[in-house]
Structure formats: structure tokens, C-alpha cells
């Protein structure tokens, strides 16, 4: 028996809150973030020009009925821009899946190229990650 599923596509940008499917009777609705990302640095302080590692880890919802598909083309180390840092290399680790979630990770090798940042805190710039939600109905 052949079954056809309709696919619903939507374009979103972080941050976004998606509503979960209706829960069983007696339970309340739970909001689920379709995508959550965080940074981890290999060091807490660097000198101008000193290489260091920066890791971006993201978690996306992935179930039998719903799948979050992020646009990862702008995250590749050869194209990502993280001013005032210069990206000098990096890699993309294999995806990891657990029930209901998929994790992807990018490791970047950076160096600070802003001489005016001496003695100052420099934040990692915010990344906008576009994604779409594929839902089977």
C-alpha cells in the first residue's frame, strides 16, 4: 500500500519558538525550540594574532513527523565571517542523533585581528542561522 505525505515548508531565523503537537488529554502544551545553538572556546583569553579554537554546537528537532532543516551553507569554515576574528581553518564534525534531536557541530580555528581590542573583552558575533521546518501531515 502506497502512502503519500504532504510536506509543509517554512523559512525561519533564530530565535523562534515552535508549538509542539497537542499533548494527550490531561497534559499541558509544551513549547519546543526548533533550533538551539551555543559557542565553546578553547581558551578564555587570547592575544592579538594568537590562534584559538571556537566550537559551534547546534541542536535541532528531528522526529518522524517534523524535521528542522538548517541552512548550513553559511557555517562552513571557508565561508563563515566572525569579525573581528579571522577564520584560519576549521572542520565539520559528523552529526549525532538521539531520539527526537539531531546535533551538528563546527569547529573553527580563529585569531583576533583587531589591534584596538588590546585589554578589552571582545564578544563572538551573533550568527543568524536560517532554517525550514518540514512537517508530514
C-alpha positions in Angstrom: 0.0 0.0 0.0 1.4 3.4 -1.0 1.0 6.4 1.3 1.7 9.9 0.2 2.7 12.5 2.8 2.4 16.2 2.3 5.4 18.3 3.3 5.0 21.8 4.8 8.0 24.1 4.4 8.5 27.3 6.3 11.5 29.7 6.5 12.6 30.9 9.9 15.5 32.5 11.6 16.8 32.0 15.2 15.3 32.7 17.7 11.9 31.1 17.1 9.6 29.1 19.3 7.6 26.3 17.8 4.4 24.9 19.3 4.5 21.1 19.9 1.7 18.9 18.8 -1.3 18.6 21.0 -0.4 16.5 24.1 -2.6 13.7 25.4 -5.6 14.7 27.5 -4.6 15.9 30.9 -1.2 17.2 29.9 -0.4 20.8 29.1 1.2 22.2 25.9 5.0 22.4 25.9 6.9 24.9 23.8 9.9 23.4 21.9 12.8 25.4 20.4 13.2 24.1 16.8 16.9 25.0 16.9 19.3 25.9 19.8 23.0 26.8 19.3 25.9 27.6 21.7 29.6 28.5 21.5 32.5 27.0 23.3 36.0 28.5 23.2 39.3 26.6 23.8 40.5 29.5 25.9 39.2 32.4 27.9 41.7 35.0 26.8 43.8 35.5 23.6 46.5 37.9 22.4 46.1 39.7 19.1 47.1 37.2 16.3 47.1 34.2 18.6 45.2 31.2 17.2 42.5 29.6 19.3 39.6 27.2 18.8 35.9 28.0 18.8 33.2 25.4 18.5 29.6 26.0 17.4 27.2 23.2 18.5 23.5 23.2 17.5 20.6 21.0 18.4 17.6 20.7 16.1 14.3 18.9 16.4 14.0 15.8 14.3 11.1 13.4 14.8 9.1 11.1 12.5 6.6 13.8 11.8 8.7 17.0 12.0 12.3 17.8 10.9 14.1 21.1 11.3 16.5 21.7 8.3 19.0 24.5 9.0 20.9 26.2 6.2 24.4 25.1 7.0 26.0 26.5 3.8 27.0 29.7 5.7 28.6 27.8 8.6 31.4 26.2 6.7 34.8 27.4 7.9 35.7 28.5 4.3 32.8 31.0 4.2 31.8 32.0 7.7 32.6 35.6 8.8 33.2 36.2 12.5 34.6 39.8 12.6 36.8 41.0 14.4 38.2 37.4 14.2 39.8 35.9 11.2 38.8 32.3 10.4 42.0 30.4 9.6 40.6 26.9 9.4 38.1 24.5 10.8 36.1 21.4 10.3 32.5 20.0 10.5 32.1 17.0 12.8 29.7 14.2 11.9 26.1 14.7 13.0 24.9 12.9 16.1 21.3 11.7 16.6 19.3 10.9 19.7 15.6 10.3 19.8 13.8 13.5 18.8 17.0 15.5 18.2 20.0 15.9 15.9 23.2 17.7 16.9 25.7 19.2 14.4 28.9 20.9 15.2 31.5 23.1 13.5 35.0 23.7 14.9 36.8 26.9 13.8 40.4 28.0 14.2 40.4 31.8 14.7 42.7 34.6 15.6 41.9 38.1 16.8 42.9 40.7 14.1 41.7 43.9 15.8 44.7 45.6 17.5 42.3 48.1 19.1 40.9 45.2 21.3 44.0 45.1 23.5 42.9 44.7 27.1 39.2 44.6 26.2 36.6 41.9 26.1 35.6 41.0 22.5 32.3 39.1 22.0 31.9 36.4 19.4 29.5 37.9 16.9 25.9 36.6 16.7 25.2 34.2 13.8 21.8 34.2 12.1 21.0 30.6 11.0 18.1 30.2 8.6 16.1 27.0 8.7 12.9 25.5 7.4 10.5 23.1 9.1 9.4 20.0 7.2 6.3 18.6 8.6 4.4 15.5 7.4 0.7 15.8 7.6 
